[in-house]
Amino acid sequence: MRLSELRRNESGIITKVRGRGAFRKRILEMGFVKGKEVTVVKNAPLQDPIEYNIMGYQVSLRRSEASLIEVITRKEASQEEPGGYNGVISDHLLKTTAKKRQKTINVALVGNPNSGKTTLFNYASRSKEHVGNYGGVTVGSKMARYRQEGYLFNITDLPGTYSLSVYTPEEIFVRKHILGEMPDIVVNVVDASNLERNLYLTTQLIDMDIKVIIALNMYDELREKGDHFDYESLGRMIGIPIIPTISSRGTGIKELFRKTIEVFEDRDPTVRHIHINYGHPVEESLKNIQDEIWKNKRLTDMVSSRFYAIKLLEKDSAAHFSLSNWENYETIRITAEREIANIESELGDDSEAVITDAKYSFIAGALKETYKGSLRSKHREKTERIDRYLTHKYLGFPIFLFFMWVMFQATFTLGSYPMEWIDTFVGFAGNQVDGLMAEGPLKNLIIHGIIDGVGGVIIFLPNILILFFFISFMEDTGYMARAAFIMDKIMHKVGLHGQSFIPLLMGFGCNVPAIMATRTIQNKNNRLLTILINPFMSCSARLPVYLLIISAFFTSHLGTILFAVYLFGILMAGAVALVFKRTLFKTDEVPFVMELPPYRMPTLKNTARHMWNKGSQYLKKMGGVILVASVIIWALGYYPNHRDINNAPAPTQEKTALEKTEAPEQVSTHQGEARDVQPVNKEGKDASYIVRIGRFISPVMEPLGFDWRMSVSLISGIAAKEIVVSTMAVLYQGKEKQQTNREKLVQSLREAEFDEGPRQGGKVFDQATALSFLVFVLLYFPCVAALAAIKKETGSWRWSLFAMLYTTSLAWIVAFGVHNLVSTFF
């Protein structure tokens, strides 16, 4: 709780004093230190300031100043007791609880993209966040807790950023977090193999006058070169402790947090505030601007006036926005504009460039005194040799396509063996249940609802794992960034930025994080356009549908057909982007600026962790939305007029024509006896709910060659695309006891016939229908989670509704064209 939130006569123990500079020094001198009890005496007539009693005397604080002091009350102390506390909170217990709060340190991890922040975060907190060897992996803040030496660390992993300007959304996000949340310690993660570039962000943290520790990450790469870096001397020079770390191995992590405790408790002699000297004209201008900013004491209590003055000289729009609410903002703005004109007139260069050059000069001078050797990494030299081929003018694109083809071919070939094992187990489970349970609705539900429905999807787990293994490998090695580099020209042709390709490629895994990853795209229109075409990237949820249909009807070229489906999605995304760019999202061209990180050999542990995390998410769907959907689909097919097998007359070998017309459709169970799936008589008097739904929508889908069961399966896929397979497994039941679960479903699809209409008795599936079905699944209706992500990233359900309508309409049109084209010419 903040001190400003206490009511009259309420008391609390001080646990933390935030703020900075003169304010913090003054407030501590007045007795507002950790462990002291403070009581609210009264509010001023206008509720501000507030009078407090501390150490036996009265002190008046403005409400804004009191909000920077954290306290714990008796009520909060009782809530923190294990199992709650019903007795009276004694002073001793209150102070004991306050001491625990005093040992809570809020840490923010800040650093350049690909500097190893998230790897460090994962190791310290035992989290399993996604890491990758390219920028933009962390697209929001992630929080976790870590305990060491009696202290609790609340760690926030912030997005990678090159600076604290307003060039990209992640830069604004990191800056807002530091200024708004005011973490106790900022851990600046620096890539030891790229010191000059990484330390630029450090100079901006120095300007902010906050407590900083540098984690000199990937220190092993620096030592491998045999260079000498006196990081301790650099730390004393800039007033920031530096701790070498190798976050991928956990080396130096404990030392880093031990140093964090020392800095938090003000026990480290290295820590001191320095000013980077920007030269006479700039320093004089900074002083003139600061003189105006200092008139707002409440602002300078929380943020360094020098930081804001520097940002104003850099023409930073966010700084102007933050100051615009102050009474003397107009004076500050005029002063800043005057000083910018003076600097540019005297030095003959843009004021922002002058400050940037001064920062890099400061970095170069500091490294000249502390670094002996070449700042050029051996990894960079190896990377350049590899890039001669992988990003070659003529070879780069074919190599990329070959990698994609290998990925999809391996998904089929390597995944086929474990698929058969799982499929056999699913069939065995069904047979066991069939033999143990008596006939009735419960048995029917377990076998044909749960086992057939969920089992029809779970067999594709090996394929999902293989796909994510390849994606993780590309990310960890650094090839993902090269893919964006290779595709930039093509993306540019359709009006997009090369950086948009990474979120699109991430969509092969899951559209939801891929849509979130668009935050790294600076231009708003490009970001929105990338979001809207991302659903065309075939996520892993669609993969089971593709595998089922392709293995049933395109047995000769499994991997190639799968590759073609994914490629078609990319081409459709490009075509739609081209149309939208020329109609809805006209915008100025944005330059292509993206880091190409050095290639690194991924660790098997990280690759396996990423692969299994995605696999576990797939398994969770099995026990969640897919299980529920399978049961619902079964119930809709079983009721309202299912005829119990025990009360039905025994089937005879011969039936009259009338009986054949009116009798419910029957298929064999695992033991071979007949059972009703649903009545399918033309009049529909006894039809189940699922039949009624299917026949209601079938007129819309008939031109695509779909029967009512395919239509119902597509509707169920709105929740999650895997449900398309589980629904088909429930609706298309196999008849051969000897076959495995997957074999039954494949055979049922091949033998499925229309049960009504002009095509009654004809085969439902041929290659034309199968292709149109694949295309429809590829393009139609993003899943509910993707629609929610679109709403979150765009801030409006309007764009989610638009994505839903235009993708489904486009899916129908393209599937109609594919069906008729293939039927006519092939």
C-alpha positions in Angstrom: 0.0 0.0 0.0 1.1 3.6 -0.7 1.3 6.0 2.2 -1.1 8.3 0.4 -3.8 5.6 0.6 -3.9 5.5 4.4 -6.9 7.1 6.0 -7.1 9.4 9.0 -5.7 7.8 12.2 -4.5 4.7 10.3 -0.9 3.6 10.8 1.6 1.6 8.8 5.2 0.5 8.8 7.4 2.0 6.1 8.8 -0.8 3.8 10.2 1.2 0.9 11.0 4.8 -0.2 10.8 5.4 -3.9 11.7 8.5 -5.7 15.1 10.0 -6.5 17.6 12.9 -6.0 16.9 15.7 -3.6 13.4 14.4 -2.7 14.6 11.0 -1.6 17.5 12.5 0.4 15.1 15.0 2.1 12.5 12.4 2.9 15.0 10.1 4.5 16.5 12.8 6.6 13.0 13.6 7.9 12.7 10.1 9.3 10.8 8.3 6.6 13.0 5.3 6.6 12.3 1.6 6.4 10.9 0.1 9.5 9.5 3.3 11.1 5.8 3.6 11.9 3.9 6.5 10.5 0.3 7.6 11.3 -2.1 9.9 9.4 -3.1 12.9 11.5 -5.3 14.8 9.2 -5.8 16.0 5.6 -5.7 19.7 4.6 -9.2 21.3 3.9 -8.6 20.5 0.2 -7.4 17.0 0.9 -3.8 17.9 0.0 -1.3 18.0 1.7 -1.5 15.4 4.4 -0.1 15.7 8.0 1.7 12.6 9.3 3.1 11.7 12.7 6.5 9.9 12.6 9.1 9.5 15.4 6.9 11.8 17.6 6.6 14.8 15.5 4.3 16.1 12.7 5.4 16.3 9.1 3.4 17.5 6.1 3.7 15.8 2.7 1.9 16.4 -0.6 -0.2 13.4 -1.7 2.1 12.9 -4.7 5.1 12.7 -2.4 3.4 10.3 -0.1 2.5 8.0 -3.0 6.2 7.3 -3.4 6.4 5.7 0.1 5.3 2.1 0.5 3.9 0.9 3.9 2.3 -2.2 5.3 -0.8 -2.0 7.5 -2.0 -4.4 10.2 -4.8 -5.6 7.8 -2.2 -6.4 5.1 0.0 -8.1 7.7 -2.9 -10.4 8.7 -3.5 -11.3 5.1 0.1 -12.3 4.6 0.1 -14.8 7.5 -0.1 -18.4 6.2 -3.7 -19.5 6.3 -4.9 -16.1 7.4 -4.8 -14.6 10.9 -7.8 -14.2 13.1 -6.1 -12.8 16.2 -4.8 -9.3 17.0 -1.8 -8.3 15.0 0.9 -7.3 17.6 3.5 -4.6 17.0 6.1 -7.4 16.9 4.2 -9.3 14.2 3.6 -6.2 12.2 7.3 -5.2 12.2 8.3 -8.8 11.4 6.0 -8.7 8.3 7.3 -5.3 7.4 10.9 -6.6 7.4 9.8 -9.3 4.9 8.4 -6.6 2.7 11.7 -4.7 3.0 13.5 -7.6 1.5 11.4 -7.5 -1.6 13.3 -6.1 -4.6 11.6 -5.2 -7.9 14.0 -5.9 -10.8 13.5 -5.0 -14.4 15.6 -6.7 -17.1 16.5 -4.2 -19.9 18.7 -4.8 -22.9 19.1 -5.0 -26.6 17.2 -7.6 -28.6 18.9 -10.9 -28.6 21.1 -10.0 -25.7 20.0 -13.0 -23.6 17.5 -11.3 -21.2 14.8 -13.9 -21.5 17.4 -16.7 -21.1 18.6 -15.1 -17.9 15.0 -14.6 -16.8 14.2 -18.3 -17.4 17.2 -19.5 -15.5 16.7 -17.3 -12.5 13.0 -17.8 -12.2 12.8 -21.4 -13.5 10.4 -20.1 -16.1 10.0 -21.5 -19.6 9.5 -18.4 -21.7 10.2 -18.6 -25.4 13.7 -17.4 -26.4 15.1 -17.0 -29.9 18.2 -15.7 -31.7 16.5 -12.7 -33.3 14.9 -9.5 -32.1 11.3 -9.2 -31.0 10.8 -12.6 -29.3 9.6 -10.8 -26.1 6.6 -8.7 -27.2 5.4 -7.8 -23.7 6.5 -7.9 -20.1 6.8 -11.2 -18.3 7.0 -11.5 -14.5 8.3 -14.1 -12.2 9.7 -14.5 -8.7 13.1 -15.6 -7.5 14.4 -16.1 -3.9 18.0 -15.8 -2.8 19.6 -15.2 0.6 16.4 -14.3 2.2 15.3 -11.7 -0.5 12.4 -12.0 -2.8 13.0 -10.7 -6.3 10.1 -9.7 -8.5 11.7 -9.9 -11.9 10.1 -8.3 -15.0 11.5 -9.3 -18.4 10.9 -6.3 -20.7 11.0 -6.3 -24.5 14.4 -5.9 -26.2 15.1 -2.4 -27.2 18.1 -0.5 -28.7 17.3 2.8 -27.0 14.7 4.6 -24.9 13.5 6.8 -27.7 10.1 6.7 -29.4 11.1 5.0 -32.6 9.4 1.6 -31.9 6.5 0.5 -29.6 8.8 -1.7 -27.5 11.1 1.4 -26.8 8.0 3.3 -25.5 6.9 0.3 -23.5 10.2 -0.1 -21.7 10.5 3.6 -21.0 7.0 3.8 -19.6 7.7 0.8 -17.3 10.9 2.3 -15.9 9.3 5.8 -15.3 5.9 4.5 -14.2 6.7 1.4 -12.2 10.0 2.7 -10.9 11.7 -0.7 -10.3 14.2 -0.8 -7.4 17.0 -2.1 -9.7 17.4 -2.1 -13.5 19.6 -5.0 -14.7 21.0 -3.9 -18.0 21.8 -7.1 -19.9 24.7 -6.4 -22.3 25.9 -8.7 -25.1 29.7 -9.0 -24.4 30.3 -9.8 -28.1 28.8 -6.4 -29.2 29.8 -3.9 -26.5 29.8 -0.7 -28.5 26.2 -1.0 -29.7 24.8 -2.4 -26.4 26.4 0.2 -24.2 24.4 2.9 -26.0 21.3 1.9 -24.1 23.4 2.0 -20.9 24.2 5.7 -21.5 20.5 6.4 -21.6 20.0 4.6 -18.3 22.8 6.7 -16.9 20.9 9.8 -18.0 17.8 8.6 -16.1 19.7 8.6 -12.8 18.4 5.2 -11.5 20.0 2.2 -9.9 21.6 0.0 -12.6 23.6 -3.2 -12.7 25.2 -4.5 -15.9 25.0 -8.2 -16.6 27.8 -8.8 -19.0 26.2 -11.6 -20.8 27.7 -14.2 -23.2 31.0 -13.5 -21.5 32.3 -16.8 -22.8 32.4 -15.5 -26.3 34.6 -12.6 -25.2 37.0 -14.9 -23.4 37.2 -17.3 -26.4 38.8 -14.5 -28.4 41.5 -14.1 -25.8 40.8 -10.4 -25.4 41.2 -8.6 -22.1 38.3 -6.5 -20.7 38.8 -4.7 -17.4 35.0 -4.6 -16.7 35.6 -3.7 -13.0 37.5 -0.5 -14.1 34.7 0.4 -16.5 32.1 -0.2 -13.8 34.0 2.3 -11.5 34.3 4.8 -14.3 30.5 4.8 -15.1 29.3 4.2 -11.5 27.6 0.9 -12.4 28.7 -2.6 -11.1 29.3 -5.1 -13.9 28.9 -8.8 -13.3 29.9 -11.3 -16.0 27.2 -13.9 -16.8 26.6 -16.8 -19.2 22.8 -17.1 -18.9 22.5 -20.1 -21.1 24.5 -22.1 -18.5 23.5 -20.2 -15.4 27.0 -18.9 -14.8 27.1 -15.7 -12.8 23.4 -15.6 -12.0 23.7 -15.9 -8.3 26.5 -13.4 -8.2 24.4 -11.0 -10.2 21.5 -11.1 -7.7 24.0 -11.0 -4.8 25.2 -7.7 -6.3 21.6 -6.6 -6.7 21.1 -7.0 -3.0 24.2 -4.9 -2.2 23.1 -2.1 -4.6 19.5 -2.2 -3.2 20.8 -1.8 0.3 23.3 0.9 -0.7 26.3 -1.1 0.3 28.2 -1.1 -3.0 30.9 1.5 -3.3 30.9 1.4 -7.1 27.5 3.0 -7.4 27.6 6.7 -8.1 25.7 9.0 -10.4 27.8 10.5 -13.3 26.9 12.8 -16.1 28.0 12.1 -19.6 29.7 15.2 -20.9 28.0 16.2 -24.2 30.3 19.2 -24.9 30.0 22.9 -24.1 27.1 24.0 -26.3 24.9 21.0 -25.4 25.7 21.2 -21.6 24.8 24.9 -21.6 21.5 24.2 -23.3 20.7 21.3 -20.9 21.2 23.7 -18.0 18.8 26.2 -19.4 16.1 23.6 -20.1 16.6 22.1 -16.6 16.1 25.5 -15.0 12.6 25.5 -16.3 11.9 21.8 -15.6 13.0 22.2 -12.0 10.1 24.5 -11.3 8.0 21.3 -11.2 9.2 19.7 -8.1 6.7 16.9 -8.2 8.1 15.8 -11.6 11.7 15.9 -10.6 11.0 13.9 -7.5 10.3 10.9 -9.8 12.3 11.6 -13.0 15.7 13.1 -13.7 15.3 16.6 -15.1 18.5 16.0 -17.1 16.9 13.0 -18.8 13.9 15.0 -19.9 16.1 17.9 -21.0 18.2 15.5 -23.2 15.0 14.0 -24.6 13.7 17.5 -25.5 16.9 18.3 -27.3 16.5 15.0 -29.2 13.0 16.2 -30.3 11.4 13.3 -28.4 7.6 13.5 -28.8 6.9 11.3 -25.7 8.8 13.8 -23.6 6.7 16.6 -24.9 3.6 14.6 -24.2 4.6 13.9 -20.6 5.4 17.5 -19.9 2.3 18.9 -21.7 0.1 18.8 -18.6 2.4 21.1 -16.6 1.6 24.8 -16.2 4.9 26.0 -17.5 5.1 23.5 -20.4 4.8 26.3 -23.0 7.9 28.0 -21.5 9.7 24.6 -21.5 8.8 24.0 -25.1 9.9 27.4 -26.3 13.2 27.1 -24.3 13.9 23.7 -25.8 13.2 24.9 -29.4 15.5 27.9 -28.8 18.3 25.7 -27.5 17.9 23.2 -30.4 18.3 26.1 -32.9 21.4 27.4 -31.0 23.0 23.9 -31.1 22.3 23.3 -34.7 23.5 26.7 -35.7 26.7 26.5 -33.7 27.6 22.9 -34.5 26.0 22.6 -38.0 24.3 19.3 -37.3 21.0 18.0 -36.1 20.8 18.2 -32.2 19.7 14.5 -32.0 22.7 13.4 -34.0 25.0 15.6 -31.8 23.9 13.8 -28.7 24.1 10.4 -30.3 27.6 11.1 -31.5 28.6 12.3 -28.0 27.3 9.1 -26.5 29.2 6.8 -28.9 32.3 9.0 -28.3 31.9 8.4 -24.5 31.6 4.7 -25.1 34.6 4.5 -27.4 36.7 6.4 -24.9 35.6 4.2 -22.0 36.4 1.0 -24.0 39.7 2.4 -25.2 40.9 2.5 -21.6 39.4 -0.9 -20.5 39.3 -3.1 -23.5 42.3 -4.7 -25.1 41.7 -6.6 -28.3 39.3 -6.6 -31.2 35.7 -5.7 -30.6 34.9 -7.8 -33.6 33.6 -11.2 -32.6 34.7 -14.5 -34.0 31.1 -15.3 -34.2 30.6 -12.4 -36.6 33.4 -13.6 -38.8 31.8 -17.1 -39.0 28.4 -15.6 -39.6 29.7 -13.6 -42.6 31.1 -16.8 -44.1 27.9 -18.7 -43.7 25.8 -15.7 -45.0 27.8 -15.8 -48.2 25.6 -18.7 -49.1 22.4 -18.5 -47.1 21.8 -14.8 -48.0 23.3 -15.0 -51.5 21.6 -13.0 -54.2 20.7 -16.1 -56.2 21.1 -19.0 -53.8 19.4 -17.5 -50.7 15.8 -17.9 -51.8 16.1 -21.4 -53.2 17.9 -22.5 -50.0 15.1 -21.0 -47.9 12.4 -22.8 -49.9 14.4 -26.0 -49.6 14.5 -25.7 -45.8 10.8 -25.2 -45.8 10.2 -28.3 -47.9 12.5 -30.4 -45.7 10.6 -29.3 -42.7 7.2 -30.4 -44.1 8.6 -33.6 -45.6 10.1 -34.5 -42.2 6.8 -33.8 -40.5 5.3 -36.6 -42.5 8.1 -39.1 -42.8 9.6 -38.9 -39.3 6.2 -38.5 -37.7 4.6 -41.5 -39.3 6.2 -44.1 -36.9 5.2 -42.6 -33.6 1.8 -41.7 -35.1 1.2 -45.4 -35.7 2.2 -46.3 -32.1 -0.2 -43.7 -30.6 -2.9 -44.8 -33.1 -2.5 -48.4 -32.0 -2.8 -47.4 -28.4 -6.0 -45.4 -29.0 -7.5 -48.4 -30.8 -6.5 -50.7 -28.0 -8.1 -48.4 -25.4 -11.3 -48.3 -27.5 -11.4 -52.1 -27.7 -10.8 -52.5 -24.0 -13.7 -50.2 -23.1 -15.9 -51.9 -25.6 -15.2 -55.3 -24.0 -15.6 -54.1 -20.4 -18.7 -52.0 -20.5 -22.4 -52.8 -21.2 -24.2 -51.2 -24.1 -25.7 -47.9 -23.5 -25.2 -44.1 -23.8 -22.2 -44.0 -21.5 -20.3 -46.6 -23.4 -21.2 -44.9 -26.7 -20.0 -41.6 -25.3 -16.7 -42.9 -24.1 -15.9 -44.9 -27.3 -17.3 -42.8 -30.1 -17.3 -39.4 -28.4 -14.2 -39.2 -26.2 -11.8 -41.9 -27.6 -12.7 -41.5 -31.3 -12.9 -37.7 -31.0 -9.8 -36.9 -28.8 -7.9 -39.9 -30.1 -8.4 -38.7 -33.7 -6.5 -35.6 -32.8 -3.9 -36.7 -30.3 -2.2 -39.1 -32.8 -0.9 -36.0 -34.6 1.2 -34.9 -31.6 4.5 -36.3 -33.1 4.0 -34.1 -36.2 3.3 -31.1 -34.1 6.6 -31.7 -32.1 8.6 -32.2 -35.3 7.2 -28.9 -36.8 8.1 -27.0 -33.7 11.5 -28.5 -33.5 12.4 -27.1 -37.0 10.9 -23.7 -36.1 12.8 -23.6 -32.8 16.0 -24.6 -34.6 15.6 -21.7 -37.1 14.9 -19.2 -34.3 17.8 -20.3 -32.1 20.4 -20.4 -34.8 19.5 -16.9 -36.1 18.2 -18.1 -39.5 14.8 -16.6 -38.7 16.2 -13.1 -39.1 17.8 -14.1 -42.4 14.4 -15.3 -43.6 13.1 -11.8 -43.0 16.1 -10.4 -44.9 15.6 -12.7 -47.8 11.9 -12.0 -48.0 12.1 -8.2 -47.6 12.1 -7.5 -51.4 9.0 -9.7 -51.9 7.3 -8.3 -48.9 8.1 -4.8 -50.2 6.4 -5.7 -53.5 3.2 -6.3 -51.7 3.5 -3.2 -49.6 4.9 -4.7 -46.4 8.1 -4.5 -44.4 10.6 -7.3 -44.2 10.2 -7.3 -40.5 6.6 -8.3 -41.0 7.8 -11.7 -42.2 8.9 -12.8 -38.7 5.4 -12.6 -37.2 4.1 -14.3 -40.3 6.6 -17.1 -40.0 5.8 -17.4 -36.3 2.2 -18.0 -37.4 3.2 -21.4 -38.6 3.4 -22.3 -34.9 0.4 -20.3 -33.5 -1.4 -17.2 -34.8 -1.9 -15.8 -31.3 1.8 -15.1 -30.3 2.4 -14.2 -34.0 -0.2 -11.5 -33.9 1.2 -10.2 -30.6 4.7 -10.1 -32.2 3.5 -7.5 -34.6 4.1 -5.0 -31.8 7.7 -4.8 -33.0 6.5 -3.2 -36.3 6.9 0.5 -36.0 4.4 1.7 -38.6 0.8 1.4 -37.4 -0.7 0.6 -40.8 1.9 -2.0 -41.5 1.3 -3.5 -38.1 -2.4 -3.7 -38.6 -2.1 -5.1 -42.1 0.3 -7.8 -40.8 -2.3 -8.7 -38.1 -5.1 -9.1 -40.6 -3.2 -11.4 -43.0 -1.5 -13.5 -40.2 -4.4 -16.0 -40.0 -3.5 -17.1 -43.5 -0.3 -18.6 -42.0 -1.1 -22.2 -41.3 -0.9 -22.6 -37.6 -0.1 -26.0 -36.0 -3.8 -26.4 -35.1 -4.6 -26.8 -38.8 -1.8 -29.4 -39.3 -3.9 -32.4 -38.1 -6.6 -31.5 -40.7 -4.0 -31.3 -43.5 -2.3 -34.6 -42.4 -5.6 -36.4 -42.3 -6.9 -35.2 -45.7 -3.6 -35.5 -47.5 -2.8 -39.0 -46.2 -6.3 -40.1 -47.3 -6.4 -38.7 -50.8 -2.8 -37.7 -51.9 -0.7 -40.7 -50.8 1.9 -40.2 -53.5 3.2 -36.8 -52.6 2.6 -36.2 -48.9 5.3 -33.7 -48.0 5.0 -31.8 -51.3 1.3 -31.3 -51.0 1.7 -30.1 -47.4 4.4 -27.7 -48.5 2.2 -26.5 -51.3 -0.7 -25.8 -48.8 1.6 -23.7 -46.6 3.1 -21.9 -49.6 -0.4 -21.2 -50.9 -1.2 -19.5 -47.6 1.8 -17.3 -47.9 0.8 -16.4 -51.5 -2.7 -15.6 -50.4 -1.4 -13.4 -47.6 0.7 -11.5 -50.1 -2.2 -11.1 -52.5 -4.5 -9.8 -49.8 -1.8 -7.5 -48.5 -1.3 -6.0 -51.9 -5.1 -5.3 -52.2 -5.4 -3.9 -48.7 -2.2 -1.8 -49.1 -3.7 0.0 -52.1 -7.1 0.5 -50.6 -7.4 0.4 -46.8 -3.8 1.0 -45.6 -2.1 3.5 -47.8 1.1 4.7 -45.9 4.5 6.1 -46.5 7.4 3.6 -47.0 9.3 2.6 -44.0 13.1 1.8 -44.2 14.2 -1.8 -43.5 16.2 -1.7 -40.3 16.7 -5.0 -38.6 19.6 -6.7 -36.8 21.0 -9.9 -38.3 22.4 -11.6 -35.1 25.4 -13.9 -35.3 24.7 -17.6 -35.9 24.8 -19.6 -32.7 24.5 -23.4 -32.3 21.3 -23.9 -30.3 21.5 -26.0 -27.2 19.5 -29.2 -27.3 17.9 -28.3 -23.9 16.4 -25.0 -25.2 15.2 -26.5 -28.5 13.7 -29.4 -26.7 12.1 -27.1 -24.1 10.5 -24.9 -26.8 9.3 -28.0 -28.7 7.8 -29.6 -25.6 6.2 -26.4 -24.4 4.2 -26.2 -27.6 3.5 -29.9 -27.4 2.2 -29.6 -23.9 -0.1 -26.7 -25.0 -1.4 -29.1 -27.7 -2.0 -31.8 -25.0 -3.8 -29.3 -22.8 -6.2 -28.6 -25.6 -6.9 -32.4 -25.7 -8.2 -32.3 -22.1 -9.9 -29.0 -22.6 -11.6 -27.5 -25.6 -11.2 -30.5 -27.8 -12.6 -32.9 -25.2 -15.6 -30.7 -24.5 -16.2 -30.1 -28.2 -16.0 -33.9 -28.9 -18.6 -34.6 -26.2 -20.9 -31.8 -27.5 -20.6 -33.1 -31.1 -21.3 -36.7 -29.9 -24.4 -35.5 -27.9 -25.7 -33.5 -30.8 -25.4 -36.7 -33.0 -26.8 -39.0 -30.4 -29.9 -37.1 -29.4 -32.8 -36.5 -29.4 -34.1 -39.7 -31.0 -31.3 -42.2 -30.7 -32.6 -45.8 -30.5 -31.0 -47.8 -27.8 -29.3 -50.9 -29.2 -30.8 -53.1 -26.5 -34.3 -52.3 -27.5 -33.8 -52.3 -31.2 -34.8 -55.4 -33.2 -32.0 -57.6 -34.4 -30.7 -56.7 -37.9 -31.6 -59.1 -40.7 -29.6 -59.9 -43.7 -32.3 -58.6 -46.1 -34.4 -55.4 -45.8 -37.2 -54.1 -47.9 -36.7 -51.0 -49.9 -38.9 -49.1 -47.5 -36.8 -50.3 -44.5 -33.7 -49.3 -46.3 -35.1 -45.8 -46.8 -36.5 -45.3 -43.3 -34.0 -47.1 -41.1 -31.4 -45.2 -39.3 -27.9 -45.4 -40.6 -25.9 -48.2 -38.9 -22.2 -48.9 -38.4 -20.4 -51.6 -36.6 -19.0 -51.1 -33.1 -15.6 -52.4 -32.0 -17.2 -55.8 -31.4 -18.8 -55.8 -34.9 -22.5 -55.4 -33.8 -24.7 -52.8 -35.5 -25.4 -49.5 -33.7 -27.2 -46.4 -34.6 -25.2 -43.2 -35.4 -28.1 -41.0 -36.3 -31.3 -41.4 -38.4 -30.8 -40.0 -41.9 -34.3 -40.4 -43.4 -35.2 -37.8 -45.9 -38.0 -36.4 -43.9 -35.7 -35.8 -41.0 -38.4 -36.7 -38.4 -36.0 -38.7 -36.3 -32.9 -36.8 -37.3 -30.4 -35.9 -34.5 -29.5 -32.3 -33.8 -26.2 -32.5 -35.6 -28.0 -33.7 -38.8 -30.5 -30.8 -38.6 -27.7 -28.3 -38.1 -25.7 -29.8 -41.0 -28.6 -29.9 -43.4 -29.5 -26.3 -42.5 -26.1 -25.0 -43.6 -25.4 -27.5 -46.3 -27.0 -25.5 -49.1 -24.3 -22.9 -48.6 -21.5 -25.4 -48.7 -22.8 -27.7 -51.5 -21.2 -25.7 -54.3 -17.9 -26.5 -52.8 -18.6 -30.2 -52.9 -19.0 -30.5 -49.1 -21.6 -32.7 -47.4 -23.4 -31.8 -44.2 -20.7 -33.6 -42.0 -17.9 -31.6 -43.5 -19.9 -28.4 -42.9 -20.5 -29.3 -39.3 -16.8 -30.1 -38.8 -15.9 -26.6 -40.2 -18.3 -24.9 -37.8 -16.8 -26.8 -34.8 -13.3 -25.6 -35.9 -14.2 -22.0 -35.1 -13.2 -22.8 -31.5 -10.0 -24.5 -32.4 -9.0 -26.0 -35.7 -8.0 -29.3 -34.3 -11.7 -29.9 -33.5 -12.3 -30.3 -37.2 -10.6 -33.7 -37.0 -12.2 -34.8 -33.8 -15.6 -33.9 -35.2 -15.0 -35.8 -38.4 -13.8 -38.7 -36.2 -17.2 -38.7 -34.5 -19.3 -38.2 -37.6 -17.5 -40.5 -40.0 -17.3 -43.8 -38.2 -15.2 -46.7 -39.3 -16.5 -50.2 -39.8 -13.5 -52.5 -39.6 -12.5 -53.9 -36.2 -9.1 -54.8 -37.4 -8.2 -51.3 -38.4 -6.5 -48.7 -36.1 -8.4 -45.5 -35.2 -6.7 -43.5 -37.9 -7.0 -46.2 -40.5 -10.8 -46.4 -39.8 -11.2 -42.7 -40.2 -9.2 -42.5 -43.4 -11.1 -45.5 -44.9 -14.4 -43.9 -43.8 -13.6 -40.7 -45.6 -12.7 -42.5 -48.7 -15.9 -44.5 -48.6 -18.2 -41.7 -47.4 -21.3 -41.2 -49.6 -23.9 -38.4 -49.9 -27.1 -39.5 -48.1 -29.5 -37.1 -49.9 -29.8 -34.6 -52.7 -28.9 -35.0 -56.4 -25.6 -36.7 -55.5 -27.1 -39.3 -53.2 -25.1 -42.5 -53.2 -22.1 -40.8 -54.8 -18.7 -40.5 -53.1 -18.3 -37.4 -51.0 -14.6 -37.0 -51.4 -12.5 -36.9 -54.5 -9.3 -35.0 -55.0 -11.2 -31.8 -56.1 -13.3 -31.9 -52.9 -10.3 -32.7 -50.8 -8.3 -29.8 -52.2 -11.2 -27.3 -51.8 -11.6 -28.5 -48.2 -7.9 -28.0 -47.5 -8.1 -24.5 -49.0 -11.2 -23.6 -46.9 -9.6 -24.8 -43.7 -6.5 -22.8 -44.6 -8.3 -19.5 -45.2 -11.5 -19.4 -43.2 -12.5 -17.9 -39.8 -9.5 -17.4 -37.4 -10.0 -19.3 -34.2 -11.6 -17.6 -31.2 -8.2 -17.1 -29.5 -6.8 -15.4 -32.6 -9.8 -13.1 -32.8 -9.3 -12.1 -29.2 -5.6 -11.4 -29.9 -6.6 -9.2 -32.9 -8.9 -7.3 -30.6 -6.2 -6.9 -28.0 -3.6 -5.6 -30.4 -5.9 -3.3 -32.4 -8.0 -2.2 -29.4 -11.2 -2.8 -31.3 -13.6 -5.7 -31.9 -14.3 -4.0 -35.3 -11.1 -5.4 -36.8 -11.8 -8.9 -35.3 -15.2 -8.9 -36.9 -13.7 -7.7 -40.2 -11.1 -10.5 -40.1 -13.8 -13.0 -39.4 -16.0 -11.9 -42.3 -13.4 -11.3 -45.0 -11.4 -14.5 -44.3 -14.5 -16.7 -44.4 -15.9 -15.0 -47.5 -12.5 -15.3 -49.3 -12.3 -19.0 -48.2 -15.6 -19.8 -49.8 -14.7 -18.0 -53.1 -11.3 -19.6 -53.4 -12.5 -23.1 -52.4 -15.3 -22.8 -55.0 -12.8 -21.8 -57.7 -10.4 -24.6 -56.7 -13.2 -27.3 -56.7 -14.5 -26.3 -60.1 -11.1 -25.8 -61.6 -9.8 -29.2 -60.5 -13.1 -31.0 -61.4 -13.0 -29.5 -64.9 -9.4 -30.0 -65.9 -8.1 -32.9 -63.8 
